[in-house]
Amino acid sequence: MPRFNPLVANLAAPPIPTVFAWGRSYNGSKGPLIDLSQAVPGYPAHPEMLRRLGDYAASTAYTGYGPIEGEDALRQAYGTHVASVYGAALGAENIHVTAGCNQAFICAAMAVAGAGDTVLMSDPYYFNQETTLAMLGVKVRLAPCDPDNGFQPDLAAIEAAMTPDVRALALVSPNNPTGAVYSPELLSAVFDLCRARGVWLILDETYRDFLPEAGVRPHGLFDKEGWQETLIGLYSFSKAFCIPGHRLGAITASPAVVEQVAKVMDNVQICPPRSAQAAVAEALPLLSDWREENRLEIARRAAALKETMEGLNGWSIGAVGAYFSFIRHPFAEETSTEVAERLAKEAGILCLPGSYFGPGQERYLRFAFANAGAPTIGLLRQRLQDFGGPA
């Protein structure tokens, strides 16, 4: 028998391929397959983005290794961008570019926590972050979010779980899987608690570009005293620029954090993808109007989902925002995995079971609605109305 690292061998298989396999068993009787499984933008990248990607991919200037921390052009462009988004004194020295936000998380986690330490997460959590910590031998403790309060983090629950062994608190806002958006006031209170306890706050804002209002800063944490010793911000260029396959993300933190992350990055990847960095550095200021229209389009899809789910025989929305909605299903006697598998095979609806996101989420399913236009979202109503319990 082969001997594998038990920290890896004991993990479940990646969830998205499992759900796609369920979909392959659907016979098409209800109409085309509706894919609400994976958080991908359901529209193409801008033609100028694609042109720049092609030009730089064909350039010999980007075929060699680049700076570990990222290309100077992108660090400067993104530093300027986040300074504007947060109204804070941020610059290139605060930026470390990564190969996607999942890599940003693993680099940040390794920089602040080691095997045997504990990282606090919300329940529900983003599953890739939980499995990342498990592979590193970092213990995870969960602080439940109240579904009756739209799955907002509970400050008292976080404080109660923040024992001396906790090195960091990982939060995602807008949230994956629920879609809940955390208010600046709540994030400020969470930050104050982390700072008082000497705990890092790792805040994943992958879906920041799809907040309900334009031009409103997500929070003021980068203005708070001592943020450099407390806050690590994470981001992904995948959603806003529709380039998830090019794997590009970023960390915003103090220069001291950037220095530690570079040690991790040098061993994980050496440098982020170079041609994509060059393209995004130029596109970031040029495509702001296009990104705003995409924000409005995602808002229209969220509105379509709310309308579709209203008064729908036992189905309800627990939370909705940015790319996601956490949907409460009416089948109390079934696990979320059983319901999601039947939805795929019988109704042609691909979604993720709530149990993938934490032990207390069996009554929920994650709908990643950004991948479907409003007309497609409207098809859900009849399919869910017709969908009954197990035979």
C-alpha positions as CSV (number, residue, x, y, z in Angstrom):
1,M,0.0,0.0,0.0
2,P,1.4,3.5,-0.9
3,R,2.0,5.7,2.1
4,F,0.8,9.3,1.7
5,N,0.9,12.3,3.9
6,P,-2.3,11.7,6.1
7,L,-2.9,15.5,6.2
8,V,-3.5,15.3,2.5
9,A,-4.9,11.7,2.1
10,N,-7.6,12.4,4.7
11,L,-9.0,15.3,2.7
12,A,-12.1,14.8,0.6
13,A,-11.8,14.9,-3.2
14,P,-12.1,18.4,-4.8
15,P,-15.8,19.3,-4.7
16,I,-16.3,20.9,-8.1
17,P,-15.4,17.8,-10.2
18,T,-17.7,15.7,-8.0
19,V,-20.7,18.0,-8.8
20,F,-19.8,18.1,-12.5
21,A,-20.0,14.2,-12.4
22,W,-23.5,14.4,-11.0
23,G,-24.4,16.7,-13.9
24,R,-23.2,14.2,-16.5
25,S,-26.0,11.9,-15.2
26,Y,-28.7,14.4,-16.0
27,N,-30.9,13.3,-19.0
28,G,-32.0,16.7,-20.2
29,S,-35.7,16.2,-19.5
30,K,-36.2,19.5,-17.8
31,G,-34.2,21.6,-20.3
32,P,-30.6,22.7,-20.5
33,L,-28.3,22.1,-17.5
34,I,-28.2,25.2,-15.2
35,D,-24.7,25.5,-13.8
36,L,-24.7,27.3,-10.4
37,S,-21.8,25.3,-9.0
38,Q,-18.6,27.3,-9.6
39,A,-17.8,31.0,-9.0
40,V,-16.9,32.0,-12.5
41,P,-18.1,35.1,-14.4
42,G,-20.8,34.2,-17.0
43,Y,-19.5,36.7,-19.6
44,P,-16.2,37.0,-21.4
45,A,-13.2,39.2,-20.7
46,H,-13.1,42.6,-22.4
47,P,-11.6,42.4,-26.0
48,E,-8.8,44.9,-24.9
49,M,-8.0,42.6,-22.0
50,L,-7.7,39.6,-24.3
51,R,-5.6,41.6,-26.8
52,R,-3.1,42.6,-24.1
53,L,-3.0,39.0,-22.7
54,G,-2.1,37.7,-26.2
55,D,0.5,40.4,-26.9
56,Y,2.3,39.9,-23.6
57,A,2.1,36.1,-23.8
58,A,3.9,36.3,-27.1
59,S,6.6,38.6,-25.9
60,T,10.0,37.2,-25.0
61,A,10.2,39.9,-22.3
62,Y,7.9,37.8,-20.0
63,T,9.2,34.3,-20.6
64,G,11.9,34.4,-17.9
65,Y,11.5,34.6,-14.1
66,G,10.2,37.8,-12.7
67,P,10.2,39.5,-9.3
68,I,9.0,37.3,-6.5
69,E,6.7,40.0,-5.2
70,G,5.2,40.7,-8.6
71,E,5.9,43.0,-11.5
72,D,6.6,46.5,-10.5
73,A,4.0,47.8,-13.0
74,L,1.2,45.8,-11.4
75,R,2.3,46.5,-7.8
76,Q,2.3,50.2,-8.5
77,A,-1.0,50.1,-10.5
78,Y,-2.8,48.0,-7.9
79,G,-1.3,50.0,-5.0
80,T,-2.7,53.1,-6.5
81,H,-6.0,51.4,-7.0
82,V,-6.4,50.1,-3.5
83,A,-5.4,53.5,-2.1
84,S,-8.4,54.9,-4.0
85,V,-10.8,52.1,-3.0
86,Y,-10.0,52.4,0.7
87,G,-9.1,56.1,0.9
88,A,-5.9,55.1,2.6
89,A,-2.1,55.6,2.3
90,L,-1.2,52.4,0.4
91,G,1.4,51.9,-2.3
92,A,3.4,49.3,-4.2
93,E,5.4,48.4,-1.1
94,N,2.1,47.1,0.4
95,I,1.4,44.7,-2.5
96,H,2.5,41.1,-3.1
97,V,1.1,39.6,-6.3
98,T,0.1,35.9,-6.2
99,A,-1.1,33.2,-8.6
100,G,-4.8,33.6,-7.6
101,C,-6.4,34.3,-4.3
102,N,-6.1,30.7,-3.1
103,Q,-2.4,31.1,-3.3
104,A,-2.6,34.5,-1.5
105,F,-4.3,32.7,1.3
106,I,-1.9,29.9,1.6
107,C,1.1,32.3,1.6
108,A,-0.6,34.5,4.2
109,A,-1.5,31.6,6.4
110,M,2.0,30.1,6.2
111,A,3.5,33.5,7.1
112,V,1.6,33.8,10.3
113,A,0.7,30.3,11.5
114,G,2.5,27.0,11.7
115,A,1.6,23.3,12.4
116,G,-0.1,23.1,15.8
117,D,-1.3,26.7,15.8
118,T,-5.0,27.5,15.4
119,V,-6.8,29.7,12.9
120,L,-10.3,30.8,13.6
121,M,-12.8,30.7,10.8
122,S,-16.5,31.4,10.4
123,D,-19.1,28.6,10.0
124,P,-19.9,28.5,7.1
125,Y,-16.4,28.9,5.7
126,Y,-14.8,28.8,2.3
127,F,-13.7,25.2,1.9
128,N,-10.4,25.8,0.1
129,Q,-9.2,27.9,3.0
130,E,-10.2,25.2,5.5
131,T,-8.5,22.4,3.5
132,T,-5.4,24.6,3.1
133,L,-5.0,24.8,6.8
134,A,-5.7,21.1,7.3
135,M,-2.8,20.3,4.8
136,L,-0.5,22.5,6.8
137,G,-1.3,20.9,10.1
138,V,-2.9,24.1,11.3
139,K,-5.9,23.5,13.6
140,V,-9.2,25.2,12.7
141,R,-11.7,26.5,15.2
142,L,-15.1,27.7,14.0
143,A,-17.3,30.6,15.1
144,P,-20.9,30.1,14.0
145,C,-22.7,32.8,12.0
146,D,-26.4,33.2,12.8
147,P,-28.6,32.3,9.8
148,D,-31.4,34.4,11.4
149,N,-29.1,37.4,11.0
150,G,-28.2,36.8,7.4
151,F,-25.1,34.7,8.3
152,Q,-23.3,37.8,9.6
153,P,-20.3,37.0,11.9
154,D,-21.2,37.1,15.6
155,L,-18.7,39.2,17.5
156,A,-19.4,37.4,20.8
157,A,-18.9,34.0,19.2
158,I,-15.6,35.1,17.7
159,E,-14.4,36.5,21.0
160,A,-15.4,33.3,22.9
161,A,-13.4,31.2,20.3
162,M,-10.3,33.4,20.4
163,T,-8.2,31.4,22.8
164,P,-4.5,32.1,23.3
165,D,-3.5,29.5,20.6
166,V,-5.3,31.4,17.9
167,R,-2.9,33.1,15.5
168,A,-5.3,34.4,12.9
169,L,-9.0,34.9,12.1
170,A,-9.9,34.3,8.4
171,L,-13.0,36.1,7.1
172,V,-14.4,36.5,3.5
173,S,-16.5,39.5,2.6
174,P,-18.6,39.5,0.4
175,N,-18.8,36.0,1.7
176,N,-18.3,32.7,0.0
177,P,-20.6,30.7,0.3
178,T,-23.4,32.9,1.6
179,G,-23.0,36.1,-0.2
180,A,-23.4,38.1,3.0
181,V,-21.6,41.5,3.0
182,Y,-20.1,42.6,6.2
183,S,-20.6,46.2,7.2
184,P,-17.7,48.6,7.8
185,E,-18.9,48.8,11.5
186,L,-18.8,45.1,12.0
187,L,-15.4,44.7,10.4
188,S,-14.1,47.6,12.5
189,A,-15.3,45.8,15.7
190,V,-13.7,42.5,14.5
191,F,-10.4,44.3,13.7
192,D,-10.4,45.9,17.2
193,L,-10.9,42.5,18.8
194,C,-8.1,41.0,16.7
195,R,-5.7,43.9,17.5
196,A,-6.5,43.7,21.2
197,R,-5.8,39.9,21.3
198,G,-2.7,40.1,19.0
199,V,-4.4,38.0,16.3
200,W,-4.0,38.5,12.6
201,L,-7.1,39.3,10.6
202,I,-6.9,37.7,7.1
203,L,-9.7,39.4,5.1
204,D,-10.5,37.8,1.7
205,E,-12.2,40.4,-0.5
206,T,-12.2,38.5,-3.7
207,Y,-15.7,39.7,-4.5
208,R,-15.1,43.3,-3.5
209,D,-15.9,44.6,-7.0
210,F,-19.5,43.4,-6.7
211,L,-20.7,45.3,-3.7
212,P,-24.2,46.6,-3.8
213,E,-23.2,50.3,-4.1
214,A,-20.5,51.8,-6.3
215,G,-17.9,54.1,-4.9
216,V,-18.4,53.2,-1.3
217,R,-15.3,52.0,0.4
218,P,-15.8,48.5,1.9
219,H,-14.2,49.4,5.2
220,G,-11.8,51.8,6.9
221,L,-9.4,49.2,8.3
222,F,-6.4,50.5,6.5
223,D,-6.8,53.8,8.3
224,K,-6.9,52.3,11.7
225,E,-3.9,52.6,14.1
226,G,-1.8,49.4,14.1
227,W,-3.3,47.9,11.0
228,Q,0.2,46.9,9.8
229,E,0.5,44.4,12.7
230,T,-3.1,43.1,12.4
231,L,-4.6,43.2,8.8
232,I,-3.7,41.1,5.7
233,G,-6.0,41.8,2.8
234,L,-6.5,39.3,0.0
235,Y,-7.9,39.9,-3.5
236,S,-8.4,38.2,-6.9
237,F,-8.3,39.7,-10.4
238,S,-10.1,36.6,-11.7
239,K,-13.7,37.9,-11.2
240,A,-13.5,41.5,-12.1
241,F,-11.4,40.9,-15.3
242,C,-13.0,37.5,-16.2
243,I,-9.6,35.7,-16.3
244,P,-9.7,33.0,-13.7
245,G,-7.6,30.7,-15.8
246,H,-4.7,33.2,-15.7
247,R,-4.5,32.8,-11.9
248,L,-3.7,36.3,-10.6
249,G,-4.4,37.6,-7.1
250,A,-2.8,40.0,-4.6
251,I,-2.1,40.5,-0.9
252,T,-2.3,44.0,0.6
253,A,-0.4,44.2,3.9
254,S,2.6,45.9,5.6
255,P,6.0,45.7,3.9
256,A,7.0,43.3,6.8
257,V,4.3,40.9,5.8
258,V,5.2,41.2,2.1
259,E,8.8,40.3,3.1
260,Q,7.6,37.1,4.8
261,V,5.2,36.1,2.0
262,A,8.1,36.4,-0.5
263,K,9.9,33.6,1.4
264,V,6.8,31.4,0.9
265,M,6.3,32.4,-2.7
266,D,9.9,31.7,-3.7
267,N,9.3,28.1,-2.7
268,V,5.8,27.7,-4.0
269,Q,6.0,29.4,-7.4
270,I,9.0,31.7,-7.6
271,C,7.0,34.4,-9.3
272,P,3.4,35.0,-10.3
273,P,2.4,34.6,-14.0
274,R,4.2,37.5,-15.8
275,S,2.3,38.2,-19.0
276,A,-1.1,38.4,-17.2
277,Q,0.5,40.9,-14.7
278,A,1.6,43.1,-17.5
279,A,-1.9,43.0,-19.1
280,V,-3.8,43.7,-15.9
281,A,-1.4,46.6,-14.9
282,E,-2.6,48.4,-18.1
283,A,-6.2,47.3,-18.0
284,L,-6.8,48.2,-14.3
285,P,-7.2,52.0,-15.0
286,L,-8.5,51.6,-18.5
287,L,-11.5,49.2,-17.9
288,S,-13.1,50.8,-14.8
289,D,-16.3,51.6,-16.7
290,W,-16.6,48.1,-18.0
291,R,-16.1,46.7,-14.6
292,E,-18.8,48.9,-13.2
293,E,-21.2,47.6,-15.8
294,N,-20.4,44.1,-14.8
295,R,-21.1,45.0,-11.2
296,L,-24.5,46.2,-12.3
297,E,-25.1,43.0,-14.3
298,I,-24.3,40.9,-11.3
299,A,-26.7,43.0,-9.2
300,R,-29.4,42.3,-11.9
301,R,-28.8,38.6,-11.6
302,A,-29.0,38.8,-7.8
303,A,-32.4,40.6,-8.2
304,A,-33.6,37.9,-10.6
305,L,-32.7,35.2,-8.1
306,K,-34.6,37.0,-5.3
307,E,-37.6,37.3,-7.6
308,T,-37.4,33.7,-8.7
309,M,-37.1,32.3,-5.1
310,E,-39.9,34.4,-3.6
311,G,-42.7,32.3,-2.1
312,L,-41.3,29.1,-3.6
313,N,-42.8,26.1,-1.7
314,G,-40.4,25.7,1.2
315,W,-37.3,27.1,-0.5
316,S,-35.8,30.3,0.9
317,I,-32.8,32.6,0.7
318,G,-30.6,32.7,3.8
319,A,-28.3,35.3,2.4
320,V,-27.5,36.8,-1.1
321,G,-24.8,39.1,-2.4
322,A,-22.0,39.5,-4.9
323,Y,-21.7,36.0,-6.6
324,F,-23.6,33.8,-4.2
325,S,-26.8,32.9,-2.4
326,F,-27.1,30.4,0.4
327,I,-30.4,28.7,-0.2
328,R,-32.3,26.8,2.4
329,H,-33.9,23.7,1.0
330,P,-37.1,22.1,2.3
331,F,-36.0,18.5,2.8
332,A,-35.2,18.1,6.4
333,E,-34.7,14.3,6.2
334,E,-32.0,14.5,3.5
335,T,-28.4,15.7,3.7
336,S,-27.4,18.7,1.6
337,T,-25.2,16.4,-0.5
338,E,-28.2,14.1,-1.2
339,V,-30.4,17.1,-2.2
340,A,-27.6,18.6,-4.4
341,E,-27.0,15.3,-6.1
342,R,-30.7,14.8,-6.9
343,L,-31.0,18.4,-8.1
344,A,-28.2,17.7,-10.6
345,K,-29.5,14.4,-11.8
346,E,-33.2,15.0,-11.8
347,A,-33.6,18.7,-12.3
348,G,-30.5,19.7,-14.2
349,I,-29.4,22.2,-11.5
350,L,-25.7,22.1,-10.5
351,C,-25.0,23.7,-7.0
352,L,-22.9,22.9,-4.0
353,P,-24.0,21.2,-0.8
354,G,-24.0,23.4,2.3
355,S,-22.0,20.6,4.1
356,Y,-19.0,21.5,1.9
357,F,-18.8,24.7,3.8
358,G,-19.1,23.5,7.4
359,P,-20.7,21.0,9.7
360,G,-23.8,23.0,10.5
361,Q,-25.0,23.7,7.0
362,E,-26.9,20.6,6.0
363,R,-30.1,22.6,5.3
364,Y,-28.4,24.8,2.7
365,L,-27.1,24.8,-0.8
366,R,-24.8,27.4,-2.5
367,F,-26.1,28.9,-5.7
368,A,-23.3,30.7,-7.6
369,F,-25.6,32.7,-9.7
370,A,-23.0,35.0,-11.4
371,N,-22.5,32.2,-13.9
372,A,-26.1,32.5,-15.3
373,G,-28.0,35.3,-16.9
374,A,-31.4,36.5,-15.6
375,P,-33.4,34.5,-18.1
376,T,-31.6,31.3,-17.1
377,I,-32.1,32.1,-13.4
378,G,-35.8,32.5,-14.1
379,L,-35.9,28.8,-15.2
380,L,-35.1,27.7,-11.7
381,R,-38.6,28.5,-10.4
382,Q,-40.5,25.8,-12.3
383,R,-37.8,23.2,-11.8
384,L,-37.7,23.8,-8.0
385,Q,-41.5,23.8,-7.9
386,D,-41.6,20.4,-9.6
387,F,-38.7,19.0,-7.5
388,G,-40.0,16.8,-4.7
389,G,-38.5,14.6,-2.0
390,P,-36.8,11.3,-2.6
391,A,-38.9,8.5,-4.2
